[in-house]
Amino acid sequence: GFDRVTGGIVWTPFSLLPTGLGRARVHLGTNMPDASVLALPEPDRELLMRRMRRMGRNAQTLAERLDEHLTGRTKGSVAHVVYPGLPSHSSAPWAKERWFHGSTLVLAFRTGFRTVARYQAFVNRVIDLARNARVDLVSGTSFGLDVTRVYLTAVHATDVTRPFVRVSVGTETAAEIEALTDVFISAIDSL
């Protein structure tokens, strides 16, 4: 959780320690009091595995359909999908053996469209189209939740990273993911 929620984790090079790790922690959500640790429930492995399989299936489906839609296109703001479960991903040779490729994917925008304003316009467009289609979709950071989220990350980026659009899939049914995919395709085609 890098959005000021309990339980985030930060990894940093040693060089950041004397210059501001404390300040960085405030903005990364990595402050966790002891009482919060004790409040976490005991994990249910079977339930967690079912949930991860569902989210993995949903992310794979969304990534494949969007990637298929974008393949061969030379115009538009979105160039391709970044997801470890796709053959085009740099980790594909070894990731294909894994059962879980994650529950988030990134929409990579073309040069000339990589601005915070363009990213935010895309997120707003997807949310509007989903609302009109009565498809559940929310905007906001985080992952592992029931409803898919689309959001602009690193809005206040420094020289460490650049802003980008991330999609964190939820636990929707296969039919709901198909409807959600159609919304994303409409948003991609409309901008």
PyMOL commands that set and color helices and strands:
alter all, ss='L'
color gray80, all
select helices_A, chain A and resi 14-28+34-39+45-70+92-95+116-133+174-190
alter helices_A, ss='H'
color red, helices_A
select strands_A, chain A and resi 78-82+104-109+138-139+149-153+164-168
alter strands_A, ss='S'
color yellow, strands_A
deselect
rebuild
show_as cartoon
